[in-house]
Amino acid sequence: MEKRMKGFRKRFFPHLYVNNLTEIPLGTLREIGIKGLLLDLDNTLVGWNRYDLPHEVCLWIQRAKQMGFAIAIVSNALADRVQYFSQALDVPGISKAQKPRRSALRSAMTQMNLSCHEVAVIGDQVFTDIWGGNRLGIYTILVHPITPREFFLTRLGRMLERIILRRFSRD
């Protein structure tokens, strides 16, 4: 049972869980060797299906860039949406990433010229962002979703996520 639990933890538990993007300690990430940030889009940077980018998110990304972090958006969203925010934030973006598949995360790391140990994946979903990052041995950060409004299938996954997050908060 203990071995199965370790496998479960390795797959689905983030290294860090915060309320929102702006709570992520950039200085601490630098201290542990993180040089690049792979950011999810919907409900991580901006509300699902919204186009109004929060000012505090823009400031946080600007600060991260000033600190020398390489940044890329890696999202399962469609190309037009990712391109819009990629241009608005002046960062590269990968759309239709099919997370938790690893190919888009690898592609972003290659573009940044960084290894798995030098990047962090930041997102709001356990079964896409966290699982995808953990499959590659990447440092993973889970943020609380910006809004409860989201895609129908995502809402179904949230029911299972709640069970996992309860377990995470106990351990």
C-alpha positions, 0 to 999 in steps of 0.5 A: 500500500505504501509503495502505491501511495508513493506512486500516486503522490509522485504523479498527482501531488504538486511540489507547491500549492498556492492561492494564485500566481502572485503568491509564487516566491520567485526568489525561492525558485531561483535559489533552487535552480529554477530558470524557466516557467511554463505557464498554463493559460486558462484559470492560471493567468486569466479566467477561462474563456476571458480576455481581460488579463489581470494587472497583477498577473502582468506585473508578476510576469514582468518581475519574473522576466526582470529576475531573468526567468525564461517564460512560455505559455503551454496551454491546451487552448486553441492557437488563436487564444494562446497567440493573443496572450503570448503577444500581450505578455511578450512570451512564446506560447504553445497551443493544443499542448494535450497536457498531460502529454509531455511533448509540448512541455519538452518543446518549450524547454528546448526553446528555452534551452533548459532541462527538466531540473531548471523549469517549473510548470505552473497551472490550475489542474492536477490532471493536466498541468501537475501530472504532465510536469511530474511525468518529466520530473519538473518542479510543479506548482498548483494554483487555485483556479481564478474562477469557478467558470470552466469547460464542462469536462474540466468541471468533472475532473475537479471532483477527483481533484478535490479528493487529491487536494484533501489528501495533499493538505493532510500530508 
